[in-house]
Amino acid sequence: MVDNETMMFKVEKEKVNEARELLMTVYQALKEKGYNPINQIVGYILSGDPTYITNHQNARSIIRRLERDELLEELVRAYLDKNE
């Protein structure tokens, strides 16, 4: 039997704000160190390997405060909000 129900996924508002701030902090740290922040963040989200993120400004610890799906949700939300 095939389940035709659609699952709902919802993140709390405070998690959204936290994800946005966290991503901006990590982005800045990567940029300061001369990395391509977009490539590094994508590498981390896809692989889960924290070594894609620099330790500069404690960025590696900061990005690990949230789950990768929460980070991805914020990226998708920001992209779609900007392109509506």
C-alpha positions as CSV (number, residue, x, y, z in Angstrom):
1,M,0.0,0.0,0.0
2,V,1.3,3.5,-1.0
3,D,1.0,6.2,1.6
4,N,-0.4,9.3,-0.1
5,E,-0.1,11.6,2.9
6,T,2.3,14.6,2.6
7,M,4.6,15.0,5.5
8,M,4.8,18.5,7.0
9,F,8.2,20.0,8.0
10,K,8.2,23.2,10.1
11,V,11.0,25.1,11.8
12,E,10.4,27.5,14.6
13,K,10.8,31.3,13.9
14,E,13.7,31.7,16.4
15,K,15.6,28.9,14.6
16,V,15.2,30.8,11.3
17,N,16.7,33.9,12.8
18,E,19.5,31.9,14.4
19,A,20.3,30.2,11.1
20,R,20.5,33.5,9.3
21,E,22.9,35.0,11.8
22,L,25.0,31.9,12.0
23,L,25.4,31.7,8.2
24,M,26.4,35.3,8.0
25,T,29.0,34.9,10.8
26,V,30.5,31.9,9.1
27,Y,30.3,33.6,5.7
28,Q,32.4,36.5,7.0
29,A,35.0,34.3,8.7
30,L,35.5,32.3,5.5
31,K,35.7,35.5,3.4
32,E,38.3,36.9,5.9
33,K,40.5,33.8,5.4
34,G,40.3,34.1,1.6
35,Y,38.0,31.1,1.0
36,N,35.0,31.1,-1.4
37,P,32.3,31.1,1.3
38,I,29.6,29.7,-0.9
39,N,31.6,26.7,-2.0
40,Q,32.8,26.0,1.5
41,I,29.3,26.2,3.0
42,V,27.8,24.1,0.3
43,G,30.6,21.5,0.8
44,Y,29.7,21.4,4.5
45,I,26.0,21.1,4.0
46,L,26.3,18.3,1.4
47,S,29.0,16.3,3.2
48,G,28.6,17.1,6.9
49,D,32.4,17.4,7.1
50,P,33.1,20.3,9.4
51,T,36.6,20.8,7.9
52,Y,35.0,22.7,5.0
53,I,34.6,25.5,7.6
54,T,37.5,27.4,9.0
55,N,38.3,27.6,12.7
56,H,38.8,31.4,12.2
57,Q,36.5,33.4,14.5
58,N,35.2,30.1,15.9
59,A,33.2,29.5,12.7
60,R,33.5,25.7,12.7
61,S,31.9,25.5,16.2
62,I,29.3,28.1,15.3
63,I,28.0,26.3,12.2
64,R,27.7,23.1,14.1
65,R,25.1,24.7,16.5
66,L,22.4,23.9,14.0
67,E,21.6,20.8,12.0
68,R,22.4,20.9,8.3
69,D,18.7,20.7,7.3
70,E,18.0,23.8,9.3
71,L,20.8,25.6,7.4
72,L,19.5,24.4,4.1
73,E,16.0,25.5,4.9
74,E,17.2,29.0,5.7
75,L,19.1,29.1,2.4
76,V,16.1,28.0,0.4
77,R,13.8,30.4,2.3
78,A,16.1,33.4,1.6
79,Y,16.5,32.5,-2.1
80,L,12.7,32.1,-2.6
81,D,11.9,35.2,-0.6
82,K,14.3,37.2,-2.8
83,N,13.0,35.8,-6.0
84,E,9.2,36.0,-5.4
